[in-house]
Amino acid sequence: MAKYVSLVKIRGSVQNAQKLASALGNLSTEVAEYEAEIESSYAILGEYDFMVIFDAPDRNAAFRASIAIENQGLDMQTMEIIPIEAFANLVQE
């Protein structure tokens, strides 16, 4: 499985923090429909509001999982990531 990170922004203003937390909690169920699995998620300070790290079998599944997350009223930028060790092996070849 490949690993992806999504930087997430909330669309509009947050009216109810509990409702937002519930929507974020539902993400695991939403992305599981596309064979993806959320590894971890974080609230962050700065330009983005949250960071979601997830695994998906391929880019198509990652794309579909990203759309499922955006359907929760979130805007996001998703990128494929690899561990530093794997990167080091790539550049040594």
C-alpha positions as CSV (number, residue, x, y, z in Angstrom):
1,M,0.0,0.0,0.0
2,A,1.1,3.5,-0.7
3,K,1.0,6.3,1.9
4,Y,-0.6,9.7,1.4
5,V,-0.9,12.9,3.4
6,S,-3.7,15.4,3.0
7,L,-3.5,19.0,4.2
8,V,-7.1,20.0,5.0
9,K,-8.9,23.3,5.2
10,I,-12.4,23.7,6.6
11,R,-14.8,25.3,4.1
12,G,-16.5,28.3,5.6
13,S,-16.8,29.0,9.3
14,V,-17.2,26.4,12.0
15,Q,-20.6,26.7,13.7
16,N,-20.3,23.7,16.0
17,A,-17.0,22.2,17.0
18,Q,-18.7,18.9,18.1
19,K,-20.3,18.5,14.7
20,L,-16.9,19.1,13.1
21,A,-15.2,16.5,15.4
22,S,-18.0,14.0,14.5
23,A,-17.5,14.6,10.8
24,L,-13.7,14.0,11.1
25,G,-14.4,10.8,13.1
26,N,-16.6,9.6,10.2
27,L,-13.7,9.9,7.7
28,S,-12.4,6.4,8.5
29,T,-15.7,4.9,7.4
30,E,-15.9,7.1,4.3
31,V,-12.4,6.2,3.0
32,A,-12.7,2.5,3.9
33,E,-15.3,2.3,1.0
34,Y,-12.3,2.9,-1.3
35,E,-10.0,0.4,0.3
36,A,-8.1,3.2,2.1
37,E,-7.3,3.4,5.8
38,I,-6.6,6.5,7.9
39,E,-3.4,6.0,9.8
40,S,-3.6,9.2,11.9
41,S,-5.0,12.7,11.8
42,Y,-3.9,15.9,13.5
43,A,-5.3,19.4,14.1
44,I,-2.6,21.9,13.1
45,L,-2.0,25.6,13.3
46,G,-1.2,27.7,10.2
47,E,-2.6,27.8,6.7
48,Y,-4.3,24.3,7.0
49,D,-6.6,23.1,9.8
50,F,-5.9,19.4,9.8
51,M,-3.5,16.8,8.5
52,V,-4.7,13.3,7.6
53,I,-2.2,10.5,6.9
54,F,-3.7,7.4,5.1
55,D,-2.8,4.3,3.2
56,A,-4.4,3.3,-0.1
57,P,-3.6,0.5,-2.5
58,D,-3.0,2.8,-5.5
59,R,-3.5,6.4,-6.7
60,N,-7.0,5.8,-7.9
61,A,-8.1,4.6,-4.5
62,A,-6.3,7.6,-2.9
63,F,-8.1,9.9,-5.3
64,R,-11.5,8.4,-4.4
65,A,-10.7,8.6,-0.7
66,S,-9.7,12.3,-1.1
67,I,-13.0,13.0,-2.8
68,A,-14.8,11.2,0.1
69,I,-13.0,13.5,2.6
70,E,-13.9,16.6,0.5
71,N,-17.5,15.6,0.5
72,Q,-17.5,16.2,4.3
73,G,-17.2,20.0,3.6
74,L,-13.4,20.1,3.6
75,D,-10.9,21.3,1.0
76,M,-7.6,19.5,0.8
77,Q,-4.3,18.9,-0.9
78,T,-3.2,15.3,-1.1
79,M,0.3,14.1,-1.8
80,E,2.0,10.7,-1.9
81,I,4.7,10.2,0.7
82,I,7.4,7.7,1.2
83,P,9.7,7.0,4.2
84,I,13.1,8.6,4.2
85,E,14.7,5.2,4.1
86,A,12.9,4.3,0.9
87,F,13.8,7.8,-0.5
88,A,17.5,7.1,0.3
89,N,17.4,3.8,-1.5
90,L,15.9,5.5,-4.6
91,V,18.6,8.1,-4.8
92,Q,21.4,5.6,-4.3
93,E,20.2,3.5,-7.3
